[in-house]
Amino acid sequence: MAKFLSYEDRLEIESALKEDLTFTEMGKKLGRDRTTITKEVRNYAVEQCTGYSAYPHNVCKYRKGCKRRKVCGTNECKHPMITVCKQCESLCNRYCEQFEEEVCTSRFKAPYVCNGCSEVKKCTLTKTIYDALEAHRQASEKIAQSRSGILSTEGEIARLNEILVPLIKQGQSIHQI
């Protein structure tokens, strides 16, 4: 068995999340431990600030019934054609004194992502999405970085040598230094 998840494994995880399978079921399907799948999803899921059709990303708790207009000020409003603030692209959230952020609690319990949520297409809150392509890109980048070696110039290494070598010759351990 391969040590790292392949792109095909990640595609399988993404489709299993859409089917609302548990991490245990995904693990059995892929022949991996459920904690491996859990860590994969938690480490490589990305946040998206998107809305839908005429309703842009808006995290205000009162957005559904809000009738407020031009909270950002008539001169500063970047979207003068929009009639109510709830249709503004979150700019009004910065200026509204009644603004309270709403956070979807589903993002903080298993499966930690919105992939299988039935409301994801109608949601204007911040979403956490597991995308196999993005996860594979991030994982490959992380592996490449870990194998790239020390990120120091010769001057920095020489400076550290000047400090460390005399102390080690005096009998001090690296942990003391």
Order of alpha helices (4+ residues) and beta strands (2+ residues): alpha-alpha-alpha-beta-alpha-beta-alpha-alpha
